Amino acid sequence: MNERDREALNDIIGVLDRALGFPISSFQVLEETDYLQDALIRC
């Protein structure tokens, strides 16, 4: 694995950590909240 691949994977892990911190208490909340959907889809 080259350095570019490692950097890409580190970026992916960082974004996943951020997404896990979003305040989503249930699937229904996610369905009803546009900004959470946008944030989760983009992250």
NORQUI-V521238 format. One line per field, one symbol per residue. ss: DSSP state (~ for helix, > for strand, _ for the rest). A space follows every 50 residues. Layout:
ss = ???
This chain:
ss = __~~~~~~~~~~~~~~~~~~______~~~~~~_~~~~~~~~~_
